[in-house]
Amino acid sequence: MPYNFQDLLAAYGTLGVKKGSVVHVTGDLMLLMRYEIPGKETVLEAHQSALFELMGREGTLVVPAHSFYLCNTDKPFDVDKTPGMNGVLPEYIRQHPEALRSFHPFVSYAAIGDRAEEICNDISHHGYGPETPMARLIEMDALSVHIGLLPRMSSSIVHHVEMQMGVPYRYTKEFIHPVVRKGEIDKELFYLYVHYKECDIKRDRNVKIFNNYEKEHTVNQVRVGRGMVYSYSMKDFYYSMINTLR
């Protein structure tokens, strides 16, 4: 059954989006299936408008605009033009005239709203860790919203906490990468927290981490169309995962 704009308002409201919220959104719109009015632009505009109607002018919408495909290439990163790789809605937000994007060739974020500059400007050259957009979102206790996908399948905050806790299966890798600054191409140092190619770990796609989180906290969920949309507190999850890794 198709969903409509009122369904979106009700769903995002139930998930905790409200006036003045800082909301980090990721996921896959296709998993919700049909919107009542056909057309890609119509669907994207509906989700963006519903979020801002609930957040108001005081709110801030943040999306991942990662471009990991640039790793180990000589292709310059252009903060205004380099496409993100996180789906149609984040890419739609990134291209919004009012969007501000953080400057990192592999791990960037785009934000629109009252606190966009606070989140995206003057950041570290590391992808995760202190003084990154992710660290600032946690400090603001942003609401993480996941469209269609289970949070455990689409939560990059996990890598941020892994870096904070110094897990033994990852290390900091340095990249010398070309970037566009004021119309000129220059090479700069950037860093990612990557895992060793050969490491004896058993992966469970974050099941244990989220199970521990849900012992004391709630992952909110609501049906939209034929799919589900989820949300949780980024600050609560951060401290829960620290305890799990400890």
KOLTIGU-270338 format. One record per residue: x, z, y of N, C-alpha, C, CB in turn; residue in three letters. Coordinates in steps of 0.001 Angstrom, whole numbers, padded with zeros to 6 digits, always signed. Last residue first. Glycine has a CB too. Example, Ala and Ser with C-alpha at 12.3 -4.5 7.8 and 13.67 -1.06 7.14 Angstrom:
// residues 2
+012850+007080-002250+013670+007140-001060+012900+007870+000030+014084+005725-000598ser+013190+007800-005690+012300+007800-004500+013200+007800-003300+011308+009046-004473ala
END
This chain:
// residues 246
+034557+026400-002264+035364+027606-002338+035332+028207-003742+034879+028627-001317arg+032564+024555-002713+033949+024165-002964+034885+025363-003021+034418+023205-001897leu+030318+026144-001961+030406+025527-003279+031854+025178-003625+029529+024270-003337thr+030898+026792+000701+030802+027867-000294+030931+027317-001722+029465+028619-000138asn+030761+024208+001778+032004+024988+001886+032013+026088+000835+032158+025598+003307ile+028081+023653+001327+029083+022940+000553+030445+023621+000645+029184+021496+001027met+026892+025440+003181+026581+025539+001752+027654+024860+000909+025211+024917+001455ser+027834+024482+005600+028272+025801+005150+027963+026026+003668+027608+026888+005991tyr+026573+021894+005563+028020+022057+005752+028486+023405+005196+028389+021942+007252tyr+023845+022456+005431+024500+021786+004306+026020+021979+004381+024147+020276+004294phe+023432+023641+007928+023181+024409+006709+023898+023789+005523+021680+024497+006428asp+024066+021414+009565+024846+022653+009648+024658+023502+008400+024449+023457+010892lys+022143+019533+008888+023546+019226+008642+024417+020493+008690+024046+018204+009669met+019131+020027+007234+019977+020494+008331+021447+020230+008009+019744+022000+008597ser+017424+017082+006021+017991+018421+005849+018846+018747+007065+018833+018517+004534tyr+015009+014779+004608+015784+015337+005721+016332+016699+005345+014921+015442+006994ser+013736+011575+003407+014219+012946+003226+014916+013438+004493+015181+013028+002021tyr+011181+009480+002181+012122+009748+003265+012454+011245+003207+011522+009331+004681val+010322+007139-000398+010420+008498+000111+011419+008548+001261+010832+009474-001009met+007975+004386-000901+009239+005099-001027+009165+006494-000440+010344+004324-000358gly+005807+002925-000323+006076+003156-001745+007378+003916-001969+006125+001833-002488arg+004910+004569+002587+004728+003349+001806+004911+003651+000332+005712+002253+002257gly+006508+007534+002327+006169+006508+003309+006064+005187+002553+007242+006430+004472val+006412+010971+001513+006245+009585+001075+005871+008698+002258+005171+009489-000029arg+008973+013324+002213+007620+012838+002459+007550+011366+002039+007218+013016+003966val+010940+016305+002139+010663+014944+001682+009205+014592+001924+011008+014788+000193gln+013723+018442+002819+012348+018023+003083+012139+016595+002587+012019+018127+004595asn+015510+020559+001071+015576+019145+001422+014125+018693+001586+016355+018283+000319val+016172+023908+001969+015189+022905+001552+015612+021506+001988+013807+023238+002127thr+018248+026559+000568+017715+025731+001642+016788+024663+001071+018858+025080+002445his+019164+027855-001657+018873+028663-000477+018219+027881+000649+020130+029286+000024glu+019350+025948-003598+019080+027317-004035+018680+028198-002853+020311+027905-004742lys+020132+023575-002484+018696+023813-002589+018343+025176-003195+018070+022724-003413glu+022920+023683-002751+022309+023730-001430+020841+024143-001526+022434+022369-000734tyr+023195+023339-005502+023591+024606-004898+022977+024773-003512+025112+024700-004812asn+022309+020687-005681+021598+021739-006410+021930+023112-005832+021954+021694-007910asn+024261+019389-004174+022910+019495-003626+022066+020520-004379+022224+018138-003662phe+026488+019735-005903+026554+020152-004498+025160+020347-003922+027327+019121-003666ile+025634+018545-008286+025936+019981-008250+025924+020508-006816+027302+020259-008902lys+025332+015809-007437+024212+016581-007999+024468+018080-007863+023990+016213-009484val+027215+013965-006540+026837+015090-005660+025658+015909-006169+026507+014568-004293asn+027834+012312-008688+027106+011763-007532+026467+012891-006709+026016+010760-008002arg+029556+013400-010442+028145+013546-010770+027255+013076-009629+027833+014992-011111asp+032771+012827-011907+031831+012578-010814+030386+012769-011295+032027+011150-010247arg+035560+014603-012663+034306+014150-013235+033286+014015-012103+033801+015133-014341lys+039003+013668-012297+037804+014369-011825+036578+013765-012488+037681+014292-010275ile+041998+013045-012221+041184+013508-013336+040011+014336-012836+042029+014321-014315asp+042973+010057-010678+042760+011495-010560+041747+011926-011607+042280+011880-009131cys+044314+007390-009298+044286+008030-010611+044144+009536-010413+045574+007690-011437glu+043971+006956-006579+043473+005970-007537+043342+006570-008928+044395+004754-007578lys+042814+009660-004561+043877+009047-005347+043275+008076-006355+044720+010124-006065tyr+040613+009024-001768+040929+009674-003044+042052+008923-003757+039673+009747-003947his+041115+009604+001799+040802+008769+000647+041164+009491-000645+041541+007425+000735val+040462+009847+004928+040656+010805+003850+040184+010119+002576+039879+012159+004112tyr+042241+007894+007329+041095+008091+006451+041466+009110+005378+040642+006744+005809leu+043286+007116+010664+043443+007854+009421+042126+007957+008663+043994+009241+009700tyr+045300+004961+012751+044034+005601+012395+044175+006172+010989+042833+004589+012479phe+047278+003696+015357+047233+004473+014128+045856+005110+013954+048330+005553+014131leu+047032+000290+016600+047022+001736+016751+046944+002409+015383+045846+002178+017638glu+047792-002672+018303+047762-001974+017023+047897-000478+017253+048881-002483+016091lys+045628-004648+020406+046791-003792+020210+046661-003127+018848+046917-002727+021350asp+044304-007155+022384+044462-006656+021021+045756-005862+020915+044451-007821+020000ile+042218-006833+025285+043517-007089+024676+043569-006493+023274+044648-006513+025546glu+039813-006006+026359+040021-007438+026154+041335-007811+025510+039923-008128+027438gly+039995-003219+026259+039955-003906+027546+040313-005389+027415+040904-003230+028524lys+041092-003417+023056+040974-002470+024170+041051-003274+025476+042108-001359+024110arg+040590-003924+019717+040414-004557+021019+040198-003467+022066+039219-005563+021001val+043091-003325+017189+041817-003017+017856+041786-003714+019208+041624-001472+018027val+044788-003360+014063+044530-003992+015375+043139-003645+015908+044674-005522+015267pro+046251-000433+012551+045204-001461+012569+045009-002038+013964+043886-000884+012060his+047790+001261+010247+048147+000657+011531+047242-000561+011673+049702+000266+011613ile+046713+004194+008638+046553+002752+008789+047047+002344+010178+045063+002326+008576phe+047352+006815+006342+047543+006258+007674+047409+004737+007642+048916+006663+008235glu+045397+009081+004515+046138+007822+004527+046182+007257+005937+045505+006803+003560lys+045240+012193+003072+045087+011474+004338+045994+010240+004330+045422+012401+005552thr+043643+012570-000171+044776+012720+000744+044504+011898+002007+046115+012270+000062tyr+042008+014173-002978+042046+013278-001820+043292+013542-000979+040778+013449-000963arg+041968+016102-004893+041869+014716-005363+041837+013711-004219+040630+014548-006216tyr+041965+018683-003863+043213+018142-004411+043159+016692-004857+043630+018960-005553pro+040477+019325-000628+040340+019107-002073+041574+018387-002625+039057+018289-002382val+040280+020727+001929+041543+020290+001336+041471+020077-000162+042606+021285+001633gly+038088+021419+003392+038475+022339+002320+039746+021908+001593+037350+022466+001327met+037834+019283+005142+037934+020630+005683+038470+021614+004646+036577+021092+006187gln+037487+017199+003294+038697+017259+004125+038897+018658+004674+038619+016247+005279met+034993+017854+002253+036147+017754+001352+037448+017841+002143+036098+016435+000547glu+033445+017588+004539+033685+018933+004004+034858+018917+003040+032426+019474+003301val+033528+014784+004786+033978+015634+005890+034312+017037+005379+032896+015708+006997his+032326+013967+002469+033756+013683+002644+034344+014518+003777+033977+012186+002924his+029682+014829+002973+030418+015348+001820+031916+015148+002004+029948+014664+000526val+028695+013296+004981+029124+014636+005346+029924+015272+004205+027909+015510+005704ile+027624+011050+003912+029065+011016+004182+029594+012359+004654+029378+009957+005217ser+025239+010632+001700+025650+011685+002636+027164+011681+002836+025190+013062+002128ser+023736+009248-000247+024018+008607+001047+024455+009607+002113+022791+007857+001533ser+022965+010501-002503+023519+009167-002686+023991+008554-001369+022490+008266-003333met+021795+012822-001708+023055+012947-002454+023736+011596-002672+022798+013611-003801arg+019395+011917-000538+020516+012361+000293+021838+012427-000464+020210+013711+000875pro+018055+008924-001950+018272+010358-002088+019463+010777-001228+018503+010741-003573leu+016681+006414+000194+017751+006870-000697+017807+008388-000762+019101+006318-000236leu+014501+006170+002037+014520+005478+000757+015502+006026-000250+014814+004069+000977gly+016385+007458+004578+015235+006591+004313+015405+005892+002972+015058+005551+005442ile+017224+010550+005670+017619+009522+004703+016384+008736+004275+018326+010158+003464his+018455+012425+008333+017283+011758+007765+017751+010601+006892+016320+011253+008885val+019630+015437+009451+020032+014237+008718+018817+013662+008011+021167+014551+007698ser+019697+016897+012552+018844+016669+011392+019294+015370+010732+017326+016610+011796leu+022444+018848+013810+021626+017637+013765+020797+017599+012485+022511+016380+013865ala+023853+021040+014927+022845+021221+013886+021872+020051+013882+022087+022545+014087asp+026021+020605+016482+024714+020503+017148+023551+020797+016199+024543+019112+017746met+028021+020707+014567+027988+021754+015596+026629+021776+016311+029126+021534+016624glu+027441+018306+013250+027273+019579+012552+027168+020723+013556+028445+019825+011577ile+028135+016483+015220+026760+016508+014726+026471+017829+014007+026505+015317+013779leu+030864+016994+015392+030000+017315+016531+028531+017349+016138+030207+016307+017648arg+031791+016038+012949+031990+017451+013300+031057+017862+014429+033451+017710+013705ala+031087+013308+013252+030477+014119+012208+030605+015608+012518+031113+013808+010857met+032764+012443+015360+031317+012506+015556+030617+013369+014507+030735+011110+015532pro+035576+014753+015396+034961+013481+015005+033463+013571+015300+035222+013158+013480thr+036807+017211+015763+036700+016275+016889+036326+014853+016472+038001+016240+017637glu+037948+017712+012376+037659+018187+013736+037650+017063+014768+038676+019233+014142pro+036795+015291+009866+037524+016450+010343+037183+016799+011778+038994+016215+010217gly+037269+011721+009395+036563+012979+009170+037406+014119+009714+036255+013190+007662tyr+038906+009752+010395+037528+009419+010072+036667+010654+009902+037476+008588+008823gly+041016+010336+013261+040673+010562+011853+039214+010181+011628+040924+012048+011442his+041380+010255+015907+041665+009004+015197+041475+009167+013688+043098+008535+015499his+038708+012024+017650+039941+011961+016867+040137+010569+016270+039923+013016+015752ser+037147+010969+020789+037159+011476+019412+038554+011356+018786+036131+010714+018557ile+035875+010334+023312+037062+011195+023181+037166+011812+021795+037031+012302+024231asp+032320+009985+022475+033497+009792+023325+034629+010761+022992+033112+009948+024780asn+030094+010625+020812+030913+009437+020526+032193+009298+021344+030097+008233+020741cys+028752+012984+021615+029010+012722+020199+030096+011676+019994+027738+012275+019514ile+028537+012812+024356+029112+014026+023778+029509+013813+022321+028121+015185+023885glu+027129+010443+024598+028520+010511+025050+029231+011707+024441+028587+010583+026579glu+024585+011221+023523+025379+010148+022919+026848+010222+023319+024811+008797+023312ala+022660+012973+024329+023946+013540+023920+024871+012500+023284+023719+014682+022947arg+020386+011419+025034+020926+012392+025972+022329+012864+025622+020018+013565+026047asp+020820+008121+023528+020113+009313+023967+020943+010263+024796+019597+010031+022801gly+022168+006704+020678+021348+006444+021858+020698+007762+022260+020267+005327+021583ile+025130+005819+018891+024156+006813+019337+023439+006341+020593+024841+008159+019594ala+027025+005029+016027+026360+004548+017238+025262+005536+017602+025777+003107+017039ala+030248+005614+014634+028837+005965+014740+028301+005378+016036+028627+007512+014692tyr+032819+004654+012232+032263+004809+013582+030779+005135+013497+032484+003526+014423ser+035366+004217+010428+034301+005224+010398+033796+005445+011823+034808+006568+009770val+037118+002051+011052+036510+002162+009728+035298+003102+009698+037544+002642+008737phe+038080+002102+013680+037844+000808+013027+037119+000885+011690+039139+000122+012822pro+036524+003970+016154+037327+004083+014931+037036+002830+014117+036995+005413+014109his+034907+005128+018686+036004+004174+018491+036852+004565+017279+036887+004100+019758phe+031273+005081+018744+032556+005776+018703+033661+004802+018285+032495+006984+017729ser+029019+003468+020960+029659+003515+019643+030995+004240+019720+029858+002096+019086arg+025830+003663+022359+027250+003954+022556+027873+004123+021178+027467+005240+023448leu+023033+001671+023308+023808+002359+022271+025268+002508+022675+023711+001605+020945ala+021471+000209+024987+021841+001545+025440+022716+002295+024437+020600+002346+025721glu+020960-002192+023609+021699-002223+024880+022176-000849+025355+020834-002835+025945pro+021569-002046+020099+020683-001715+021212+021483-001668+022509+019966-000364+020964his+023183-002345+017938+023111-003468+018871+022173-003211+020054+022664-004705+018136gln+022738-000006+016478+024074-000268+017041+024017-001337+018117+025049-000695+015937arg+020109-000393+015598+020385+000632+016596+021732+000370+017266+020366+002032+015953ile+020615-002406+013702+019667-002653+014795+019908-001655+015930+018199-002553+014284tyr+022249-001051+011954+022802-002192+012680+021906-002563+013866+022969-003400+011736glu+020474+000903+010928+021657+001296+011703+022247+000148+012514+022714+001848+010778pro+018629-001038+009713+018222-000149+010795+019423+000377+011585+017419+001018+010235leu+020111-002467+007737+019517-003172+008868+019125-002237+010015+018304-003938+008404val+023313-001015+006653+021923-001416+006533+021332-001937+007831+021114-000270+006046gly+025964-000446+007163+025103+000624+006641+023626+000269+006607+025283+001855+007462asn+028071-001702+008376+027767-002083+006991+026782-001113+006345+029051-002144+006165met+028418-003253+011659+028458-002142+010730+028006-002615+009356+027578-000979+011226gly+030431-005793+013244+029199-005336+012585+029438-004090+011740+028624-006448+011709pro+032063-005710+016315+032264-005573+014874+030997-005045+014203+033453-004638+014581thr+031459-005593+019098+031054-006747+018307+031181-006577+016797+031850-007909+018720lys+032331-003313+020432+031076-003932+020853+030555-004982+019871+031257-004563+022203asp+034761-002636+019309+033710-001623+019326+032348-002209+019701+034076-000514+020295val+036459-004506+017118+035906-004606+018468+034689-003694+018523+035530-006094+018840asp+039306-004615+015200+038057-003891+015409+037668-004018+016872+038190-002392+014993phe+040819-007561+013808+040692-006535+014852+039315-005887+014873+040982-007141+016209pro+042099-007982+010613+040975-008341+011473+040763-007243+012507+039685-008568+010640lys+043943-007624+008710+044465-007784+010072+043346-008159+011041+045573-008855+010103asp+043206-005026+006282+043135-006394+006793+043780-006424+008176+041651-006905+006852thr+042869-002441+005343+043908-003283+004736+043738-004762+005089+043893-003115+003222asn+039463-002275+006293+040645-001602+005739+041582-002614+005075+040222-000518+004718cys+037139-003544+006942+038321-003889+007732+039599-003263+007189+038122-003461+009164leu+035152-002432+005436+035649-003733+004992+036860-004200+005809+034535-004771+005081tyr+034213-000225+006734+035302-000028+005777+035906-001352+005319+034802+000753+004570phe+032683+000388+009104+033198-000968+008795+034418-000831+007894+033566-001761+010112ser+029741+002197+010125+031027+002092+009446+031402+000632+009159+030996+002888+008146his+027898+003437+011706+028221+002038+012001+029561+001698+011350+028268+001780+013549ala+025165+005683+011310+026512+005253+010917+026695+003780+011253+026757+005498+009402pro+023356+006814+014242+023404+006088+012962+024849+005798+012602+022587+004765+013032val+021293+008929+016173+022647+008578+015738+022576+007870+014394+023551+009840+015645val+019449+009735+018996+019411+009068+017695+020819+008575+017359+018385+007880+017696leu+018395+012509+020794+019505+011577+020550+019405+011044+019128+020886+012268+020782thr+016058+013638+023383+016576+013493+022030+017719+012500+021941+015477+013074+021106gly+014926+013600+025839+015964+014594+025623+016625+014458+024251+015385+015980+025776glu+012887+011817+025750+014097+011401+026464+015247+012377+026249+013808+011268+027953arg+011572+012247+022364+011502+012225+023810+012834+011815+024430+011079+013581+024330gly+011171+012416+019613+012328+013089+020216+012218+013213+021726+013593+012348+019868met+008842+010895+019119+008884+012303+018724+010012+013065+019431+009053+012414+017210leu+009563+008433+020120+008323+009040+020605+008298+010533+020278+007095+008334+019988glu+011848+007900+018646+011988+008254+020065+010706+008829+020652+012407+007037+020865phe+010696+007369+016109+011701+008422+016268+011807+008857+017731+013071+007937+015757leu+009038+005192+016713+008465+006430+016183+009425+007594+016377+008120+006273+014695ala+010906+003252+017508+009927+003764+018470+009310+005078+018006+008829+002735+018702ser+012310+002777+015096+013016+003264+016283+012030+003902+017266+013788+002109+016968gln+010193+001837+013484+010941+003045+013105+011664+003630+014322+011961+002724+011978his+009398-000452+014964+008441+000608+014655+009159+001909+014315+007534+000187+013494ala+011657-002074+014997+011171-001522+016260+010213-000363+016009+010479-002611+017092glu+011720-002760+012267+012825-002029+012887+012383-001359+014182+014002-002970+013158leu+009300-004194+012001+009554-002987+011205+010637-002133+011856+009966-003363+009766val+009726-006320+013786+008572-005429+013946+008793-004110+013222+007298-006103+013427thr+011910-007662+012724+012029-007014+014034+010901-006007+014251+012020-008066+015157glu+010777-008629+010255+011907-007710+010282+011991-006946+011596+013195-008465+010046lys+007387-008906+009416+008466-009289+010316+009537-008224+010418+007918-009586+011679gly+003915-007822+009336+005096-008481+008784+006140-008789+009862+004690-009767+008075pro+002520-004724+009618+002708-005952+010389+003985-006625+009896+002779-005657+011935ile+002728-002647+007754+001432-003331+007914+001527-004636+008703+000452-002408+008602glu+005566-002948+005567+004964-002406+006781+003711-003234+007062+005974-002438+008005tyr+006324-002601+002099+005717-003350+003200+005230-002481+004359+004571-004148+002679arg+009132-000575+001061+008286-001746+000857+007578-002155+002146+007260-001469-000238met+011048+001268+001159+009700+001719+001532+008670+000627+001294+009666+002155+003002leu+013366-000053+000626+012834+000775-000449+011461+001365-000109+013808+001893-000763leu+014153-001250+002959+013510-002096+001951+012852-001266+000852+014531-003050+001336met+015566+000623+004432+014153+000400+004749+013423-000390+003665+014031-000326+006070leu+017802+002883+003427+017439+001497+003137+015933+001302+003343+017847+001113+001687asp+020041+005022+005367+019165+004685+004255+018856+003207+004163+017895+005447+004367gly+020066+007328+008196+020678+006323+007338+019689+005984+006225+022043+006827+006752thr+020342+009146+011200+019485+008377+010294+020304+007365+009503+018375+007661+011078val+020366+012143+012835+021256+011169+012192+020459+010464+011102+022548+011862+011597his+019181+013451+015800+018796+012970+014473+019767+011899+013995+017358+012417+014491val+018517+016075+017777+019610+015152+017481+019398+014741+016029+021056+015813+017722val+015456+016652+019618+016247+016643+018388+017458+015705+018486+015368+016231+017210ser+013722+016673+021775+015081+017140+021985+015968+017109+020767+015045+018496+022497gly+010856+017066+019818+011382+016882+021168+012780+017493+021288+010432+017510+022206lys+011617+016315+016339+010802+016859+017420+011505+016656+018757+010511+018356+017186lys+011626+015995+012918+011999+015313+014159+011061+015790+015256+011937+013752+014002val+010808+017082+010510+011459+017946+011481+011936+017275+012748+012589+018587+010853gly+009227+015795+008703+010628+015988+008329+011412+016808+009350+011293+014650+008146leu+006854+015512+010098+006901+016440+008967+008338+016760+008568+006146+015858+007773thr+007667+013461+011837+007304+014772+012356+007370+015835+011273+005913+014734+012961gly+007986+011360+010078+009169+011869+010777+008890+013240+011402+009618+010872+011864tyr+005241+011132+009236+006340+011390+008297+007548+011990+009002+006747+010100+007584ala+003765+010600+011565+003441+011766+010749+004602+012136+009835+002184+011504+009920ala+004995+008231+012408+004970+009405+013279+004719+010674+012474+003896+009248+014361leu+004442+006606+010169+005822+006920+010538+005888+008156+011427+006467+005729+011247leu+001666+006446+010262+002306+007022+009077+003741+007433+009389+002283+006020+007905asp+001398+005070+012633+000930+006453+012571+001502+007171+011351-000601+006496+012538gln+002361+002553+011858+003090+003342+012851+002671+004809+012825+002869+002765+014245phe+001897+002229+008239+001753+001826+009633+002481+002782+010571+000281+001751+010008asn+002391+000688+004973+002352+001845+005866+002295+001350+007309+003590+002773+005643tyr+000616-000873+002225+001436-000919+003438+001328+000372+004241+001026-002102+004307pro+000844+000000-001198+000000+000000+000000+000879+000000+001249-000955+001228+000005met
END
